[in-house]
Amino acid sequence: MVRFSLVFLLLFLSACRSKPEVMPSDVKQSSAIVIQISDPMTNTNFWLLKLDPKKKKYSELQMFQSNFLSGKRMYLLNIEPGDYVLVGSYRYKKSNGQDGDGNVRYYHILDRESVEKTKFTVKPNQTYIVGEFSLDEKIQRVGADPEIDDIGEKVYPGFKDSLTKKIVLGIGFAILGIDLSLPAFVKVSDWNEKEELKAEIEKEVKLDFERTDWETIPIVKVQTVEKTKSKNDK
């Protein structure tokens, strides 16, 4: 019985682990990042903006979407060097309703405070473990922050209109088994960059990249965020 349980556990873990299909474009220069989510989600990905000192508005910045998922770990493989911020995430969930199964697609748009505190730096030839985050829904109306609204439109075209519809209709349709796409403003309730956590994530990353070209690229789990010094810094 114990042997059967162990075999079942190994099969379950192997089924949850994926291998990347995207390979390094240059094994000496390519980089990747991994962000872990604290709560299990399905078909999860994220969006980043690449910061550019020449551009003042978020809407003018280039947006990137994650391209690999394994367990709770979301990756962006072949990411360009530079400074980035997290601006949104997506998750897919099946809702068991009385009249059928409804599929709910959540599009989360981070508020400005959360966006600004998620900044990190990517350098060439590294797999950078950003950390782990969790999200809480935030009550914010469309129009309160036009720049953030514009990000919502990039992530989910029709975001501004759909948010109003969501408030009016609610998520009751999901209970009835109707498919829904639900955009929402969220805030990062926890952004964990602790060394112990990154060490745990590193073990999983090595298994995700095992026997692929990505395993030759150094993993960086120490804090490498390059923050601009204030006038009071010496």
C-alpha positions in Angstrom: 0.0 0.0 0.0 2.8 2.4 0.9 4.6 1.5 -2.3 1.5 2.2 -4.4 1.0 5.6 -2.7 4.7 6.5 -3.4 4.3 5.6 -7.1 1.1 7.6 -7.3 2.7 10.6 -5.7 5.7 10.4 -8.1 3.3 10.1 -11.1 1.3 13.1 -9.8 4.4 15.3 -9.4 5.7 14.4 -12.8 2.3 15.2 -14.4 2.4 18.7 -12.8 5.9 19.5 -14.0 6.3 20.8 -17.5 9.3 21.2 -19.7 9.8 24.4 -21.8 9.4 24.2 -25.5 11.1 27.6 -26.0 14.9 27.1 -26.0 17.6 29.8 -25.4 18.1 31.9 -28.5 21.8 32.3 -27.4 23.1 30.0 -24.6 25.7 32.6 -23.7 23.4 35.6 -23.6 19.8 34.5 -23.2 18.0 35.1 -19.9 14.9 33.9 -18.2 12.9 35.0 -15.1 10.6 33.0 -12.8 7.9 34.4 -10.6 6.0 32.0 -8.3 2.4 32.5 -7.1 1.4 31.7 -3.6 -2.0 30.3 -4.4 -2.6 27.5 -6.9 -4.1 28.7 -10.1 -4.8 27.2 -13.5 -3.3 28.3 -16.9 -1.7 31.2 -15.2 0.5 33.8 -16.9 1.7 37.4 -16.3 2.5 40.6 -18.1 5.5 42.9 -17.7 6.4 46.3 -18.9 10.0 47.1 -19.8 11.0 50.4 -18.3 12.5 53.1 -20.6 13.8 56.4 -19.1 12.9 58.1 -22.4 9.2 57.3 -22.0 7.1 58.8 -19.2 3.8 56.9 -19.6 3.2 53.2 -18.9 1.1 53.1 -22.1 4.2 53.9 -24.2 6.2 51.0 -22.8 6.8 47.6 -24.4 4.7 44.8 -22.9 5.8 41.2 -22.5 3.9 38.1 -21.6 5.1 35.0 -19.8 5.6 32.0 -22.1 6.1 28.9 -19.9 4.3 27.5 -16.8 5.3 24.7 -14.6 3.3 24.1 -11.3 3.1 27.5 -9.5 6.1 28.8 -11.4 5.6 31.3 -14.3 8.5 32.0 -16.6 9.4 34.5 -19.3 12.0 32.8 -21.4 14.4 34.8 -23.6 13.6 38.0 -21.8 15.7 41.0 -22.9 18.0 42.6 -20.4 16.6 45.7 -18.7 14.4 47.0 -15.9 10.8 45.6 -15.6 7.7 45.9 -13.5 4.8 43.4 -13.1 1.5 44.9 -14.4 -1.0 42.1 -14.7 -1.8 38.4 -14.5 -4.3 35.9 -15.8 -5.8 32.8 -14.3 -8.4 30.3 -15.6 -10.7 28.5 -13.2 -13.5 26.0 -13.6 -16.6 26.8 -11.6 -19.0 24.0 -10.8 -22.4 25.4 -11.0 -25.9 23.9 -10.4 -26.7 24.0 -14.1 -23.3 23.1 -15.6 -19.6 24.0 -15.5 -18.7 27.6 -16.0 -15.2 28.6 -17.1 -14.0 31.8 -15.4 -11.1 33.8 -16.8 -9.7 36.4 -14.5 -7.6 39.3 -15.8 -5.9 41.0 -12.9 -4.5 44.5 -13.4 -2.2 45.8 -10.6 -2.7 49.2 -9.1 0.0 51.8 -9.4 1.5 51.2 -6.0 1.9 47.5 -6.6 3.4 48.1 -10.1 6.0 50.4 -8.7 7.1 48.1 -5.9 7.6 45.1 -8.2 10.6 46.5 -10.1 13.5 44.2 -10.9 16.5 44.1 -13.2 17.4 41.4 -15.7 21.0 41.0 -16.9 22.3 38.8 -19.8 22.9 35.1 -19.3 21.0 34.5 -16.1 17.8 32.8 -14.9 16.6 35.3 -12.3 14.3 34.2 -9.5 12.1 37.3 -8.9 10.2 35.9 -5.9 6.6 35.0 -5.0 3.5 37.1 -4.9 -0.1 37.0 -3.9 -3.0 39.3 -5.0 -6.0 40.8 -3.4 -8.9 42.4 -5.3 -9.0 46.2 -5.0 -12.0 48.4 -5.4 -11.0 51.0 -8.0 -13.2 52.6 -10.7 -12.1 53.0 -14.3 -10.9 56.6 -14.8 -9.2 56.8 -11.4 -5.8 56.2 -12.9 -5.9 56.5 -16.8 -2.4 55.0 -17.2 -3.4 51.9 -15.3 -6.6 51.7 -17.4 -4.5 51.8 -20.5 -2.5 48.8 -19.2 -5.8 47.0 -18.7 -6.8 47.7 -22.3 -3.4 46.2 -23.5 -3.9 43.1 -21.4 -7.6 42.7 -22.1 -9.0 44.7 -25.0 -12.3 46.2 -23.9 -11.1 46.2 -20.3 -12.8 49.5 -19.4 -16.2 48.5 -20.7 -15.9 44.9 -19.3 -15.1 46.1 -15.8 -18.4 48.0 -15.7 -20.3 45.0 -17.0 -18.6 42.8 -14.3 -19.8 45.1 -11.6 -23.4 45.1 -13.0 -23.7 41.4 -13.7 -21.5 40.1 -10.9 -20.0 36.6 -10.9 -23.4 35.0 -10.5 -23.2 33.8 -14.1 -20.3 31.5 -13.2 -22.5 29.8 -10.6 -25.0 29.1 -13.3 -22.3 27.5 -15.5 -21.9 30.4 -17.9 -18.4 31.2 -19.3 -17.1 34.6 -18.1 -14.1 36.8 -18.5 -13.7 38.9 -15.4 -11.3 41.8 -15.4 -10.4 43.4 -12.0 -8.1 45.8 -10.3 -5.8 44.1 -7.8 -3.0 44.9 -5.4 0.0 42.9 -4.4 -0.8 41.8 -0.9 2.6 40.0 -0.5 5.8 40.3 -2.5 8.2 37.7 -1.0 11.9 38.0 -2.0 13.3 36.1 1.0 16.5 34.2 0.4 15.1 30.9 1.8 12.1 31.1 -0.5 14.3 31.7 -3.5 16.4 28.7 -2.6 13.3 26.5 -2.6 12.2 27.9 -5.9 15.7 27.3 -7.3 15.4 23.5 -6.6 12.2 23.4 -8.7 13.6 25.5 -11.5 16.5 23.1 -11.8 14.1 20.3 -12.2 12.0 22.3 -14.7 15.1 22.9 -16.8 16.7 19.5 -16.3 18.0 18.0 -19.6 17.2 21.2 -21.6 19.5 23.9 -22.8 18.3 26.2 -20.0 20.1 24.2 -17.3 23.4 25.6 -18.6 22.4 29.2 -17.8 23.3 30.4 -14.2 20.5 30.8 -11.8 20.5 34.0 -9.8 18.5 33.9 -6.5 20.2 36.8 -4.8 18.6 40.3 -4.9 19.8 42.1 -8.0 17.2 44.9 -8.2 19.0 48.1 -9.1 17.0 50.9 -7.4 17.7 54.5 -8.1 19.4 56.3 -5.1 17.5 59.1 -3.5 19.1 62.5 -2.9 19.5 61.5 0.8 21.6 58.4 0.0 25.3 58.8 0.5 
